[in-house]
Amino acid sequence: MSRVEGVVIRATGSWYDVLSDGGEQLRCRVRGRLRLKGVRSTSPVVVGDRVECECDQTGGWLIEEIAQRRNYIIRRASNLSKESHIIAANIDQAMLVATLFSPTTNVEFIDRFLVTCEAYRVPATIVLNKIDLARTEPEMLAAFKQIYTLAGYRIIECSATSGEGVDEVRELLASRTTLVSGNSGVGKSTLVGAVEPSIDIRTGAISEAHQKGKHTTTFSQMYPLPSGGAVIDTPGIKGFGLIDIADEELWHYFPEMMREAEGCQFYNCTHTHEPRCAVVEAVKEGRIAVERYESYLKILDEDEKYRK
């Protein structure tokens, strides 16, 4: 039996496409024992995983081993019988595509995603797509940018249809493996196609009735870029339940709170009710956006649907 190493470039839940180090694309199944290791996840293998594959006597390929992941992006699974859903592994950065209109990306969703990126040491950039629509409400646009520039995040203003900002996104993606994520309908796949037209990704229209996107990307898939690196296009997601983050460490994943917390009176300050809390003072003085602080409080208080 021959054995090869490679990276998972597409995961459907039953079949996995692996790009071998020799450049061959293999259609694989997962060895049964990998499913029995007690991993409470929607799938033991995800896009971005380094794997070892073996060809059996019938000519079929099986994933035999998964290398240790250097990082990943994880959320609580929507199927509550499972514990977690790992979106992708071994990535250099994350690009969160958001929109202010058609549809509107909820700030709390953005903050949950960014918290997870911080927790797993994945640099994140916010791409504000459909910027032409956003500029019809300049005050709303300015408020959004203020929230995340105060937090220290880079924001790229972009329009996948007009081409504005596409070159900046292309430069961001070059020579890196990037997870592209966001709600359905924000234009992730259209943007990836604008960055590299040779990539064939299905796109869909916005539902006029609910102003929500149609799920055009069904499975996560990695696409190589001519400039080097790759993008991982993912299905649109509605919610982002956090997992494996304790209440007492949550504030560590809000960079602006980390910057201010040194001034707190108590070393174990929760930044909720304690006297002489530097974080609360920073909120009052405008150095931390109120919306980000409110997201922090909501996540602390979230119900059992997301945290146990």
C-alpha positions as CSV (number, residue, x, y, z in Angstrom):
1,M,0.0,0.0,0.0
2,S,1.3,3.5,-0.9
3,R,1.1,6.3,1.6
4,V,1.2,10.1,0.8
5,E,1.0,13.3,2.7
6,G,-1.0,16.4,1.7
7,V,-3.5,19.0,2.8
8,V,-7.3,18.8,2.8
9,I,-8.7,21.3,0.3
10,R,-12.4,20.3,0.4
11,A,-14.6,18.6,3.0
12,T,-18.1,17.5,2.4
13,G,-18.6,15.4,5.5
14,S,-18.4,12.1,3.7
15,W,-15.7,12.7,1.2
16,Y,-12.5,14.8,1.4
17,D,-10.3,16.1,-1.4
18,V,-6.7,16.1,-0.5
19,L,-4.0,17.8,-2.5
20,S,-0.9,15.7,-2.1
21,D,2.6,17.2,-1.7
22,G,3.3,15.8,-5.1
23,G,0.5,17.9,-6.7
24,E,-2.0,15.0,-7.1
25,Q,-5.6,15.5,-6.0
26,L,-7.0,12.5,-4.1
27,R,-10.6,11.7,-3.3
28,C,-10.6,10.2,0.2
29,R,-12.7,8.8,3.0
30,V,-11.8,8.9,6.6
31,R,-10.5,5.8,8.4
32,G,-13.3,4.6,10.7
33,R,-11.1,4.7,13.8
34,L,-10.5,8.4,13.4
35,R,-14.2,8.9,14.1
36,L,-14.0,7.0,17.4
37,K,-11.4,9.1,19.2
38,G,-14.0,10.9,21.3
39,V,-13.7,14.2,19.4
40,R,-17.0,15.9,19.9
41,S,-17.0,17.7,16.6
42,T,-19.1,17.8,13.5
43,S,-16.2,16.2,11.6
44,P,-12.8,14.9,12.6
45,V,-11.2,16.3,9.4
46,V,-11.4,19.9,8.2
47,V,-10.1,22.0,5.3
48,G,-6.5,23.0,6.0
49,D,-5.6,19.8,7.9
50,R,-2.3,18.1,7.1
51,V,-3.1,14.5,6.6
52,E,-1.5,11.1,5.7
53,C,-3.5,9.1,3.2
54,E,-3.1,5.4,2.2
55,C,-4.3,3.6,-0.9
56,D,-6.0,0.3,-0.1
57,Q,-6.1,-2.8,-2.2
58,T,-9.2,-1.7,-4.1
59,G,-7.5,1.5,-5.2
60,G,-9.5,3.8,-2.8
61,W,-7.8,6.4,-0.6
62,L,-8.3,6.6,3.2
63,I,-7.2,9.4,5.5
64,E,-5.1,7.5,8.2
65,E,-3.6,10.3,10.3
66,I,-4.2,14.0,11.0
67,A,-1.2,16.1,12.0
68,Q,-1.4,18.4,15.0
69,R,-3.1,21.7,14.1
70,R,-1.1,24.9,14.7
71,N,-4.4,26.8,15.0
72,Y,-8.0,26.7,13.9
73,I,-11.3,28.7,14.0
74,I,-14.0,27.0,16.0
75,R,-17.6,27.7,17.0
76,R,-20.3,25.9,18.9
77,A,-22.1,23.6,16.5
78,S,-25.6,24.4,15.5
79,N,-26.4,20.8,16.0
80,L,-26.4,20.7,19.8
81,S,-25.8,17.0,19.9
82,K,-22.2,17.9,18.9
83,E,-19.9,20.1,20.8
84,S,-18.1,22.0,18.2
85,H,-17.7,22.9,14.6
86,I,-14.1,23.6,13.4
87,I,-14.4,25.7,10.3
88,A,-10.8,25.5,9.1
89,A,-7.3,24.7,10.4
90,N,-3.7,25.8,9.9
91,I,-4.5,29.3,8.6
92,D,-2.3,32.4,8.5
93,Q,-5.2,34.9,8.9
94,A,-8.9,35.4,8.8
95,M,-10.9,37.8,6.6
96,L,-14.3,38.6,8.0
97,V,-16.6,40.0,5.3
98,A,-19.3,42.2,6.7
99,T,-22.0,44.5,5.3
100,L,-24.0,47.4,6.7
101,F,-26.9,46.8,4.3
102,S,-28.4,44.0,2.3
103,P,-27.9,42.2,4.7
104,T,-26.8,43.9,7.9
105,T,-24.0,42.1,9.8
106,N,-24.7,42.2,13.5
107,V,-22.0,43.7,15.7
108,E,-22.3,40.9,18.2
109,F,-21.6,38.3,15.5
110,I,-18.5,40.2,14.4
111,D,-17.3,40.4,18.0
112,R,-17.8,36.7,18.6
113,F,-15.8,35.9,15.5
114,L,-13.0,38.3,16.5
115,V,-12.9,36.9,20.0
116,T,-12.3,33.4,18.6
117,C,-9.6,34.7,16.3
118,E,-7.8,36.3,19.2
119,A,-8.2,33.2,21.4
120,Y,-6.6,31.0,18.7
121,R,-4.0,33.6,17.6
122,V,-5.3,34.1,14.1
123,P,-4.8,37.7,12.8
124,A,-8.1,39.1,11.5
125,T,-9.1,41.8,9.1
126,I,-12.6,43.2,8.5
127,V,-13.6,43.7,4.9
128,L,-16.6,46.0,4.7
129,N,-18.2,45.0,1.4
130,K,-20.9,46.7,-0.6
131,I,-19.3,50.0,0.5
132,D,-21.5,51.9,-2.1
133,L,-24.6,51.0,0.0
134,A,-22.8,51.8,3.3
135,R,-22.0,55.3,2.1
136,T,-25.7,56.1,1.7
137,E,-25.7,56.3,5.5
138,P,-22.4,58.2,6.3
139,E,-23.1,58.4,10.0
140,M,-23.7,54.7,10.4
141,L,-20.5,54.0,8.3
142,A,-18.4,56.3,10.5
143,A,-19.8,54.8,13.7
144,F,-19.0,51.3,12.5
145,K,-15.4,52.2,11.5
146,Q,-15.0,54.0,14.9
147,I,-15.9,50.8,16.8
148,Y,-13.3,48.6,15.2
149,T,-10.5,51.1,14.7
150,L,-10.6,51.8,18.4
151,A,-10.3,48.1,18.9
152,G,-7.3,48.0,16.7
153,Y,-8.6,46.1,13.7
154,R,-7.9,47.0,10.1
155,I,-10.9,47.7,8.0
156,I,-10.9,47.5,4.2
157,E,-13.7,49.3,2.4
158,C,-14.6,47.3,-0.7
159,S,-17.1,46.7,-3.4
160,A,-16.8,43.3,-5.1
161,T,-19.1,44.5,-8.0
162,S,-17.4,47.9,-8.8
163,G,-13.9,46.8,-8.0
164,E,-13.2,49.4,-5.3
165,G,-10.8,48.0,-2.7
166,V,-10.3,44.7,-4.5
167,D,-6.6,45.4,-5.1
168,E,-6.2,46.0,-1.4
169,V,-7.8,42.7,-0.6
170,R,-5.7,40.9,-3.2
171,E,-2.6,42.3,-1.5
172,L,-3.9,41.1,1.8
173,L,-4.4,37.6,0.6
174,A,-1.1,37.2,-1.3
175,S,1.2,34.4,0.0
176,R,-1.0,33.6,2.9
177,T,-3.6,31.0,3.7
178,T,-6.8,32.9,4.5
179,L,-10.1,31.9,5.9
180,V,-12.9,34.0,4.4
181,S,-16.0,34.0,6.6
182,G,-19.2,36.0,7.2
183,N,-22.9,35.8,7.1
184,S,-24.8,34.6,4.0
185,G,-25.3,37.2,1.4
186,V,-22.4,39.5,2.3
187,G,-20.6,38.7,-0.9
188,K,-17.7,36.4,0.2
189,S,-17.7,34.3,-2.9
190,T,-18.2,37.2,-5.2
191,L,-15.3,39.0,-3.6
192,V,-13.0,36.0,-3.9
193,G,-14.0,35.7,-7.6
194,A,-13.2,39.4,-8.1
195,V,-9.8,39.0,-6.5
196,E,-9.0,36.0,-8.7
197,P,-11.4,35.5,-11.7
198,S,-10.1,32.1,-12.5
199,I,-11.7,30.7,-9.3
200,D,-15.2,29.4,-10.1
201,I,-17.4,29.9,-7.0
202,R,-21.2,29.8,-7.2
203,T,-22.9,33.0,-6.0
204,G,-26.5,33.8,-5.3
205,A,-28.9,36.7,-4.9
206,I,-30.2,38.2,-1.7
207,S,-33.7,37.2,-0.6
208,E,-35.8,40.3,-0.9
209,A,-38.3,39.0,1.6
210,H,-35.8,38.6,4.5
211,Q,-32.7,40.5,3.2
212,K,-30.7,37.4,3.9
213,G,-28.3,35.7,1.6
214,K,-28.8,32.3,0.0
215,H,-26.4,29.6,0.9
216,T,-24.4,29.3,-2.3
217,T,-21.2,27.8,-0.8
218,T,-22.3,24.4,0.5
219,F,-19.0,23.1,1.8
220,S,-15.7,24.7,2.8
221,Q,-13.1,24.7,0.0
222,M,-9.5,25.9,-0.4
223,Y,-8.5,27.6,-3.6
224,P,-4.9,28.3,-4.5
225,L,-4.0,31.8,-5.6
226,P,-1.6,32.6,-8.4
227,S,0.2,35.1,-6.1
228,G,0.9,32.2,-3.6
229,G,-1.1,31.2,-0.6
230,A,-4.8,30.2,-0.8
231,V,-8.3,31.2,0.3
232,I,-10.7,29.0,2.1
233,D,-14.2,29.9,1.1
234,T,-16.8,28.8,3.7
235,P,-20.6,28.5,3.8
236,G,-22.3,31.6,5.2
237,I,-23.1,31.3,9.0
238,K,-25.8,32.9,11.0
239,G,-24.5,32.6,14.6
240,F,-21.2,32.2,16.3
241,G,-21.4,30.5,19.6
242,L,-18.2,30.6,21.6
243,I,-16.7,27.4,23.1
244,D,-13.8,26.6,25.5
245,I,-13.5,30.2,26.6
246,A,-13.9,30.8,30.3
247,D,-15.7,33.9,31.7
248,E,-12.6,35.1,33.5
249,E,-10.4,35.0,30.4
250,L,-12.9,36.4,27.9
251,W,-11.7,40.0,28.3
252,H,-8.2,38.9,27.2
253,Y,-9.6,38.5,23.7
254,F,-10.8,42.1,23.4
255,P,-7.5,43.9,22.5
256,E,-8.7,47.3,23.6
257,M,-9.7,46.0,27.0
258,M,-6.3,44.3,27.4
259,R,-4.6,47.7,26.7
260,E,-6.6,49.4,29.5
261,A,-6.8,46.7,32.1
262,E,-3.4,47.4,33.6
263,G,-4.9,50.4,35.3
264,C,-7.6,48.4,37.2
265,Q,-7.5,48.5,41.0
266,F,-7.9,44.7,41.2
267,Y,-5.7,42.2,39.3
268,N,-8.8,39.9,38.9
269,C,-11.1,42.6,37.8
270,T,-14.0,41.3,35.7
271,H,-14.7,44.8,34.3
272,T,-18.3,44.6,35.2
273,H,-18.9,46.1,38.7
274,E,-15.6,46.7,40.5
275,P,-14.6,50.1,41.7
276,R,-11.8,52.0,39.9
277,C,-12.0,49.8,36.8
278,A,-9.9,51.3,34.1
279,V,-11.8,49.5,31.4
280,V,-15.2,51.0,32.5
281,E,-13.5,54.4,32.6
282,A,-12.1,53.9,29.1
283,V,-15.6,53.2,27.9
284,K,-16.9,56.4,29.6
285,E,-14.1,58.4,28.0
286,G,-14.6,56.9,24.5
287,R,-11.3,54.9,24.2
288,I,-13.4,51.7,24.1
289,A,-16.5,51.6,22.0
290,V,-19.7,51.2,24.0
291,E,-20.9,48.6,21.5
292,R,-17.8,46.4,22.1
293,Y,-18.2,46.6,25.8
294,E,-21.9,45.7,25.5
295,S,-20.9,42.7,23.4
296,Y,-18.5,41.6,26.2
297,L,-21.3,41.8,28.7
298,K,-23.7,39.9,26.5
299,I,-21.2,37.1,25.9
300,L,-20.6,36.9,29.7
301,D,-24.3,36.6,30.2
302,E,-25.1,34.3,27.3
303,D,-27.4,31.3,27.9
304,E,-26.9,27.6,27.8
305,K,-27.5,27.4,24.1
306,Y,-23.9,28.5,23.5
307,R,-22.0,28.0,26.8
308,K,-21.9,25.3,29.4
